[in-house]
Amino acid sequence: MGMKKKTPLRQHSVKTVCVHNCRNACALLNDAMKRESEMVKFYDQILAECDYPDIHGFVRELSEERSKAILRIVEKVNEMQSRGQILDGVISSFDPAGV
């Protein structure tokens, strides 16, 4: 008879705004990298506390997955920066003032 009131899931709001000018950097990817790094630190804290083998292994896997995500984000940011430098070089080659 005493039904529990369901609590809505917390939704994370993204405070970073996409300015749609991703030539050399992306604020959203930088924010994602920061959040993934925070999760790795959180999992590392759990690992320091947890001594139950099954949970410890599971959390270690979660931490490794987040670390891989960070590397993928870094690769994408580097790719964007390289692409921006190439575009800058192409644009400057057509600049009449540079002749």
N, CA, C and O atoms as a GROMACS GRO file, in nm:
protein
  396
    1MET      N    1   0.080  -0.118   0.000
    1MET     CA    2   0.000   0.000   0.000
    1MET      C    3   0.085   0.126   0.000
    1MET      O    4   0.047   0.226  -0.061
    2GLY      N    5   0.196   0.122   0.066
    2GLY     CA    6   0.284   0.238   0.068
    2GLY      C    7   0.374   0.238  -0.053
    2GLY      O    8   0.488   0.192  -0.045
    3MET      N    9   0.325   0.290  -0.164
    3MET     CA   10   0.406   0.293  -0.287
    3MET      C   11   0.514   0.399  -0.276
    3MET      O   12   0.490   0.512  -0.234
    4LYS      N   13   0.632   0.359  -0.316
    4LYS     CA   14   0.743   0.454  -0.315
    4LYS      C   15   0.730   0.548  -0.434
    4LYS      O   16   0.691   0.509  -0.544
    5LYS      N   17   0.762   0.671  -0.408
    5LYS     CA   18   0.761   0.772  -0.514
    5LYS      C   19   0.887   0.755  -0.597
    5LYS      O   20   0.998   0.752  -0.543
    6LYS      N   21   0.870   0.743  -0.728
    6LYS     CA   22   0.985   0.727  -0.816
    6LYS      C   23   1.062   0.857  -0.826
    6LYS      O   24   1.004   0.964  -0.845
    7THR      N   25   1.192   0.846  -0.813
    7THR     CA   26   1.279   0.962  -0.825
    7THR      C   27   1.329   0.969  -0.969
    7THR      O   28   1.383   0.871  -1.020
    8PRO      N   29   1.311   1.084  -1.035
    8PRO     CA   30   1.360   1.093  -1.173
    8PRO      C   31   1.512   1.085  -1.178
    8PRO      O   32   1.581   1.130  -1.086
    9LEU      N   33   1.562   1.027  -1.285
    9LEU     CA   34   1.706   1.018  -1.303
    9LEU      C   35   1.764   1.157  -1.324
    9LEU      O   36   1.705   1.240  -1.392
   10ARG      N   37   1.878   1.179  -1.264
   10ARG     CA   38   1.946   1.308  -1.285
   10ARG      C   39   2.003   1.310  -1.425
   10ARG      O   40   2.066   1.215  -1.470
   11GLN      N   41   1.980   1.418  -1.492
   11GLN     CA   42   2.038   1.434  -1.624
   11GLN      C   43   2.149   1.536  -1.614
   11GLN      O   44   2.135   1.642  -1.553
   12HIS      N   45   2.260   1.503  -1.677
   12HIS     CA   46   2.374   1.595  -1.678
   12HIS      C   47   2.350   1.699  -1.786
   12HIS      O   48   2.324   1.667  -1.902
   13SER      N   49   2.359   1.822  -1.746
   13SER     CA   50   2.343   1.927  -1.846
   13SER      C   51   2.479   1.964  -1.902
   13SER      O   52   2.579   1.970  -1.831
   14VAL      N   53   2.480   1.988  -2.030
   14VAL     CA   54   2.603   2.028  -2.096
   14VAL      C   55   2.609   2.180  -2.091
   14VAL      O   56   2.527   2.249  -2.152
   15LYS      N   57   2.707   2.232  -2.018
   15LYS     CA   58   2.719   2.376  -2.004
   15LYS      C   59   2.800   2.437  -2.117
   15LYS      O   60   2.791   2.557  -2.143
   16THR      N   61   2.878   2.355  -2.183
   16THR     CA   62   2.960   2.403  -2.293
   16THR      C   63   2.872   2.426  -2.414
   16THR      O   64   2.787   2.342  -2.447
   17VAL      N   65   2.892   2.537  -2.480
   17VAL     CA   66   2.812   2.571  -2.597
   17VAL      C   67   2.896   2.554  -2.722
   17VAL      O   68   3.010   2.600  -2.729
   18CYS      N   69   2.840   2.486  -2.820
   18CYS     CA   70   2.910   2.468  -2.946
   18CYS      C   71   2.899   2.597  -3.026
   18CYS      O   72   2.789   2.646  -3.052
   19VAL      N   73   3.014   2.652  -3.065
   19VAL     CA   74   3.014   2.777  -3.141
   19VAL      C   75   3.026   2.750  -3.291
   19VAL      O   76   3.032   2.843  -3.371
   20HIS      N   77   3.028   2.622  -3.328
   20HIS     CA   78   3.031   2.580  -3.469
   20HIS      C   79   3.150   2.639  -3.545
   20HIS      O   80   3.141   2.666  -3.665
   21ASN      N   81   3.260   2.658  -3.474
   21ASN     CA   82   3.382   2.707  -3.536
   21ASN      C   83   3.494   2.612  -3.494
   21ASN      O   84   3.583   2.647  -3.416
   22CYS      N   85   3.488   2.492  -3.548
   22CYS     CA   86   3.575   2.384  -3.502
   22CYS      C   87   3.701   2.367  -3.585
   22CYS      O   88   3.753   2.256  -3.597
   23ARG      N   89   3.750   2.471  -3.641
   23ARG     CA   90   3.866   2.455  -3.728
   23ARG      C   91   3.990   2.409  -3.654
   23ARG      O   92   4.059   2.318  -3.700
   24ASN      N   93   4.021   2.470  -3.543
   24ASN     CA   94   4.143   2.434  -3.472
   24ASN      C   95   4.119   2.375  -3.334
   24ASN      O   96   4.210   2.316  -3.275
   25ALA      N   97   4.000   2.391  -3.281
   25ALA     CA   98   3.971   2.340  -3.148
   25ALA      C   99   3.820   2.321  -3.134
   25ALA      O  100   3.742   2.381  -3.207
   26CYS      N  101   3.782   2.238  -3.041
   26CYS     CA  102   3.641   2.213  -3.017
   26CYS      C  103   3.616   2.216  -2.867
   26CYS      O  104   3.668   2.133  -2.793
   27ALA      N  105   3.536   2.311  -2.824
   27ALA     CA  106   3.507   2.326  -2.682
   27ALA      C  107   3.435   2.203  -2.628
   27ALA      O  108   3.458   2.162  -2.515
   28LEU      N  109   3.348   2.144  -2.709
   28LEU     CA  110   3.274   2.027  -2.664
   28LEU      C  111   3.366   1.907  -2.643
   28LEU      O  112   3.352   1.833  -2.546
   29LEU      N  113   3.461   1.888  -2.734
   29LEU     CA  114   3.555   1.777  -2.717
   29LEU      C  115   3.647   1.800  -2.597
   29LEU      O  116   3.680   1.706  -2.524
   30ASN      N  117   3.687   1.924  -2.576
   30ASN     CA  118   3.770   1.955  -2.459
   30ASN      C  119   3.693   1.929  -2.330
   30ASN      O  120   3.750   1.878  -2.233
   31ASP      N  121   3.563   1.964  -2.328
   31ASP     CA  122   3.480   1.937  -2.212
   31ASP      C  123   3.462   1.787  -2.193
   31ASP      O  124   3.466   1.738  -2.080
   32ALA      N  125   3.441   1.714  -2.302
   32ALA     CA  126   3.427   1.569  -2.293
   32ALA      C  127   3.554   1.506  -2.237
   32ALA      O  128   3.547   1.414  -2.155
   33MET      N  129   3.669   1.554  -2.280
   33MET     CA  130   3.796   1.502  -2.232
   33MET      C  131   3.810   1.528  -2.081
   33MET      O  132   3.857   1.441  -2.007
   34LYS      N  133   3.770   1.645  -2.038
   34LYS     CA  134   3.777   1.679  -1.896
   34LYS      C  135   3.687   1.586  -1.815
   34LYS      O  136   3.727   1.537  -1.709
   35ARG      N  137   3.565   1.563  -1.864
   35ARG     CA  138   3.472   1.478  -1.791
   35ARG      C  139   3.518   1.332  -1.788
   35ARG      O  140   3.503   1.265  -1.686
   36GLU      N  141   3.573   1.285  -1.897
   36GLU     CA  142   3.625   1.148  -1.900
   36GLU      C  143   3.742   1.135  -1.801
   36GLU      O  144   3.753   1.034  -1.732
   37SER      N  145   3.827   1.237  -1.795
   37SER     CA  146   3.940   1.234  -1.701
   37SER      C  147   3.890   1.231  -1.557
   37SER      O  148   3.947   1.161  -1.473
   38GLU      N  149   3.784   1.305  -1.528
   38GLU     CA  150   3.725   1.304  -1.394
   38GLU      C  151   3.673   1.165  -1.360
   38GLU      O  152   3.686   1.120  -1.246
   39MET      N  153   3.613   1.096  -1.457
   39MET     CA  154   3.562   0.961  -1.433
   39MET      C  155   3.676   0.864  -1.407
   39MET      O  156   3.664   0.775  -1.322
   40VAL      N  157   3.787   0.879  -1.479
   40VAL     CA  158   3.902   0.791  -1.454
   40VAL      C  159   3.952   0.812  -1.311
   40VAL      O  160   3.982   0.714  -1.242
   41LYS      N  161   3.959   0.937  -1.266
   41LYS     CA  162   4.002   0.965  -1.128
   41LYS      C  163   3.905   0.904  -1.028
   41LYS      O  164   3.947   0.848  -0.927
   42PHE      N  165   3.775   0.914  -1.057
   42PHE     CA  166   3.674   0.856  -0.970
   42PHE      C  167   3.691   0.705  -0.961
   42PHE      O  168   3.687   0.648  -0.852
   43TYR      N  169   3.709   0.640  -1.076
   43TYR     CA  170   3.728   0.495  -1.076
   43TYR      C  171   3.856   0.456  -1.004
   43TYR      O  172   3.860   0.353  -0.936
   44ASP      N  173   3.961   0.537  -1.017
   44ASP     CA  174   4.085   0.509  -0.946
   44ASP      C  175   4.066   0.516  -0.795
   44ASP      O  176   4.126   0.440  -0.720
   45GLN      N  177   3.981   0.610  -0.750
   45GLN     CA  178   3.950   0.618  -0.608
   45GLN      C  179   3.876   0.494  -0.561
   45GLN      O  180   3.902   0.442  -0.452
   46ILE      N  181   3.783   0.446  -0.643
   46ILE     CA  182   3.711   0.324  -0.609
   46ILE      C  183   3.809   0.207  -0.601
   46ILE      O  184   3.801   0.125  -0.509
   47LEU      N  185   3.900   0.199  -0.698
   47LEU     CA  186   3.997   0.090  -0.698
   47LEU      C  187   4.084   0.090  -0.573
   47LEU      O  188   4.122  -0.015  -0.522
   48ALA      N  189   4.116   0.209  -0.524
   48ALA     CA  190   4.198   0.219  -0.404
   48ALA      C  191   4.123   0.170  -0.281
   48ALA      O  192   4.184   0.123  -0.185
   49GLU      N  193   3.991   0.180  -0.283
   49GLU     CA  194   3.909   0.140  -0.168
   49GLU      C  195   3.862  -0.005  -0.176
   49GLU      O  196   3.846  -0.071  -0.073
   50CYS      N  197   3.839  -0.053  -0.296
   50CYS     CA  198   3.773  -0.182  -0.316
   50CYS      C  199   3.872  -0.297  -0.314
   50CYS      O  200   3.976  -0.293  -0.381
   51ASP      N  201   3.840  -0.400  -0.236
   51ASP     CA  202   3.926  -0.518  -0.236
   51ASP      C  203   3.851  -0.644  -0.277
   51ASP      O  204   3.904  -0.754  -0.265
   52TYR      N  205   3.729  -0.629  -0.324
   52TYR     CA  206   3.652  -0.744  -0.372
   52TYR      C  207   3.694  -0.770  -0.517
   52TYR      O  208   3.672  -0.685  -0.602
   53PRO      N  209   3.753  -0.885  -0.546
   53PRO     CA  210   3.814  -0.910  -0.677
   53PRO      C  211   3.721  -0.887  -0.797
   53PRO      O  212   3.761  -0.827  -0.896
   54ASP      N  213   3.598  -0.935  -0.787
   54ASP     CA  214   3.506  -0.922  -0.900
   54ASP      C  215   3.475  -0.776  -0.931
   54ASP      O  216   3.477  -0.735  -1.047
   55ILE      N  217   3.446  -0.700  -0.829
   55ILE     CA  218   3.415  -0.557  -0.847
   55ILE      C  219   3.540  -0.480  -0.888
   55ILE      O  220   3.535  -0.393  -0.974
   56HIS      N  221   3.653  -0.513  -0.826
   56HIS     CA  222   3.779  -0.446  -0.859
   56HIS      C  223   3.812  -0.463  -1.007
   56HIS      O  224   3.850  -0.367  -1.074
   57GLY      N  225   3.798  -0.585  -1.058
   57GLY     CA  226   3.825  -0.610  -1.200
   57GLY      C  227   3.728  -0.536  -1.290
   57GLY      O  228   3.768  -0.482  -1.394
   58PHE      N  229   3.602  -0.532  -1.251
   58PHE     CA  230   3.500  -0.462  -1.330
   58PHE      C  231   3.530  -0.313  -1.336
   58PHE      O  232   3.525  -0.253  -1.444
   59VAL      N  233   3.560  -0.254  -1.223
   59VAL     CA  234   3.587  -0.110  -1.219
   59VAL      C  235   3.717  -0.079  -1.294
   59VAL      O  236   3.727   0.026  -1.358
   60ARG      N  237   3.815  -0.167  -1.287
   60ARG     CA  238   3.940  -0.148  -1.363
   60ARG      C  239   3.909  -0.145  -1.514
   60ARG      O  240   3.966  -0.063  -1.587
   61GLU      N  241   3.820  -0.233  -1.559
   61GLU     CA  242   3.780  -0.233  -1.700
   61GLU      C  243   3.710  -0.102  -1.737
   61GLU      O  244   3.735  -0.046  -1.844
   62LEU      N  245   3.624  -0.053  -1.649
   62LEU     CA  246   3.557   0.075  -1.675
   62LEU      C  247   3.660   0.188  -1.688
   62LEU      O  248   3.650   0.273  -1.776
   63SER      N  249   3.756   0.188  -1.599
   63SER     CA  250   3.861   0.290  -1.602
   63SER      C  251   3.942   0.283  -1.732
   63SER      O  252   3.974   0.386  -1.791
   64GLU      N  253   3.975   0.162  -1.774
   64GLU     CA  254   4.050   0.145  -1.898
   64GLU      C  255   3.970   0.192  -2.020
   64GLU      O  256   4.026   0.251  -2.112
   65GLU      N  257   3.839   0.164  -2.018
   65GLU     CA  258   3.753   0.210  -2.129
   65GLU      C  259   3.750   0.363  -2.136
   65GLU      O  260   3.758   0.421  -2.244
   66ARG      N  261   3.740   0.427  -2.020
   66ARG     CA  262   3.740   0.574  -2.016
   66ARG      C  263   3.874   0.629  -2.062
   66ARG      O  264   3.879   0.731  -2.130
   67SER      N  265   3.983   0.562  -2.026
   67SER     CA  266   4.116   0.606  -2.069
   67SER      C  267   4.129   0.595  -2.221
   67SER      O  268   4.189   0.682  -2.284
   68LYS      N  269   4.074   0.489  -2.278
   68LYS     CA  270   4.076   0.475  -2.424
   68LYS      C  271   3.993   0.584  -2.489
   68LYS      O  272   4.030   0.635  -2.595
   69ALA      N  273   3.882   0.621  -2.427
   69ALA     CA  274   3.798   0.729  -2.482
   69ALA      C  275   3.875   0.860  -2.481
   69ALA      O  276   3.864   0.939  -2.575
   70ILE      N  277   3.952   0.884  -2.377
   70ILE     CA  278   4.034   1.006  -2.370
   70ILE      C  279   4.133   1.008  -2.485
   70ILE      O  280   4.152   1.112  -2.549
   71LEU      N  281   4.198   0.896  -2.511
   71LEU     CA  282   4.294   0.890  -2.622
   71LEU      C  283   4.226   0.916  -2.756
   71LEU      O  284   4.282   0.984  -2.842
   72ARG      N  285   4.105   0.863  -2.774
   72ARG     CA  286   4.032   0.887  -2.899
   72ARG      C  287   3.997   1.035  -2.914
   72ARG      O  288   4.005   1.090  -3.024
   73ILE      N  289   3.960   1.099  -2.804
   73ILE     CA  290   3.928   1.242  -2.809
   73ILE      C  291   4.053   1.322  -2.844
   73ILE      O  292   4.047   1.413  -2.926
   74VAL      N  293   4.166   1.289  -2.782
   74VAL     CA  294   4.292   1.358  -2.810
   74VAL      C  295   4.328   1.342  -2.958
   74VAL      O  296   4.370   1.438  -3.022
   75GLU      N  297   4.312   1.221  -3.011
   75GLU     CA  298   4.340   1.199  -3.153
   75GLU      C  299   4.252   1.286  -3.241
   75GLU      O  300   4.301   1.343  -3.339
   76LYS      N  301   4.124   1.298  -3.209
   76LYS     CA  302   4.032   1.379  -3.289
   76LYS      C  303   4.069   1.527  -3.280
   76LYS      O  304   4.064   1.597  -3.381
   77VAL      N  305   4.104   1.574  -3.162
   77VAL     CA  306   4.145   1.715  -3.146
   77VAL      C  307   4.272   1.741  -3.227
   77VAL      O  308   4.282   1.844  -3.294
   78ASN      N  309   4.368   1.650  -3.223
   78ASN     CA  310   4.491   1.666  -3.301
   78ASN      C  311   4.462   1.665  -3.450
   78ASN      O  312   4.521   1.741  -3.527
   79GLU      N  313   4.370   1.577  -3.492
   79GLU     CA  314   4.330   1.572  -3.632
   79GLU      C  315   4.268   1.705  -3.676
   79GLU      O  316   4.296   1.754  -3.785
   80MET      N  317   4.186   1.762  -3.592
   80MET     CA  318   4.123   1.890  -3.624
   80MET      C  319   4.227   2.001  -3.635
   80MET      O  320   4.220   2.084  -3.725
   81GLN      N  321   4.324   2.000  -3.543
   81GLN     CA  322   4.429   2.102  -3.546
   81GLN      C  323   4.513   2.089  -3.672
   81GLN      O  324   4.549   2.189  -3.733
   82SER      N  325   4.546   1.968  -3.710
   82SER     CA  326   4.624   1.945  -3.832
   82SER      C  327   4.548   1.991  -3.955
   82SER      O  328   4.603   2.055  -4.044
   83ARG      N  329   4.421   1.958  -3.960
   83ARG     CA  330   4.337   1.998  -4.072
   83ARG      C  331   4.329   2.152  -4.080
   83ARG      O  332   4.333   2.209  -4.188
   84GLY      N  333   4.318   2.216  -3.966
   84GLY     CA  334   4.314   2.362  -3.963
   84GLY      C  335   4.444   2.423  -4.013
   84GLY      O  336   4.441   2.524  -4.084
   85GLN      N  337   4.558   2.364  -3.977
   85GLN     CA  338   4.687   2.415  -4.024
   85GLN      C  339   4.701   2.398  -4.174
   85GLN      O  340   4.756   2.484  -4.242
   86ILE      N  341   4.651   2.286  -4.226
   86ILE     CA  342   4.656   2.263  -4.371
   86ILE      C  343   4.571   2.367  -4.442
   86ILE      O  344   4.612   2.425  -4.542
   87LEU      N  345   4.451   2.390  -4.388
   87LEU     CA  346   4.363   2.490  -4.450
   87LEU      C  347   4.425   2.629  -4.444
   87LEU      O  348   4.414   2.707  -4.539
   88ASP      N  349   4.489   2.661  -4.332
   88ASP     CA  350   4.556   2.792  -4.321
   88ASP      C  351   4.666   2.804  -4.428
   88ASP      O  352   4.682   2.911  -4.488
   89GLY      N  353   4.740   2.695  -4.451
   89GLY     CA  354   4.846   2.696  -4.553
   89GLY      C  355   4.790   2.715  -4.692
   89GLY      O  356   4.846   2.789  -4.773
   90VAL      N  357   4.679   2.648  -4.720
   90VAL     CA  358   4.616   2.661  -4.853
   90VAL      C  359   4.565   2.803  -4.871
   90VAL      O  360   4.585   2.863  -4.977
   91ILE      N  361   4.500   2.856  -4.770
   91ILE     CA  362   4.445   2.992  -4.779
   91ILE      C  363   4.558   3.093  -4.796
   91ILE      O  364   4.547   3.185  -4.877
   92SER      N  365   4.668   3.077  -4.720
   92SER     CA  366   4.776   3.174  -4.730
   92SER      C  367   4.847   3.165  -4.865
   92SER      O  368   4.906   3.264  -4.910
   93SER      N  369   4.843   3.050  -4.931
   93SER     CA  370   4.907   3.039  -5.063
   93SER      C  371   4.832   3.119  -5.169
   93SER      O  372   4.888   3.152  -5.273
   94PHE      N  373   4.706   3.151  -5.143
   94PHE     CA  374   4.627   3.231  -5.235
   94PHE      C  375   4.623   3.377  -5.194
   94PHE      O  376   4.556   3.458  -5.259
   95ASP      N  377   4.692   3.411  -5.086
   95ASP     CA  378   4.691   3.549  -5.037
   95ASP      C  379   4.782   3.635  -5.123
   95ASP      O  380   4.903   3.613  -5.127
   96PRO      N  381   4.725   3.734  -5.193
   96PRO     CA  382   4.806   3.819  -5.280
   96PRO      C  383   4.905   3.905  -5.201
   96PRO      O  384   5.008   3.945  -5.256
   97ALA      N  385   4.877   3.935  -5.075
   97ALA     CA  386   4.966   4.017  -4.995
   97ALA      C  387   5.094   3.940  -4.961
   97ALA      O  388   5.197   4.001  -4.932
   98GLY      N  389   5.087   3.806  -4.964
   98GLY     CA  390   5.204   3.725  -4.932
   98GLY      C  391   5.301   3.711  -5.046
   98GLY      O  392   5.406   3.650  -5.029
   99VAL      N  393   5.268   3.765  -5.162
   99VAL     CA  394   5.355   3.750  -5.280
   99VAL      C  395   5.460   3.856  -5.282
   99VAL      O  396   5.543   3.859  -5.374
   0.00000   0.00000   0.00000
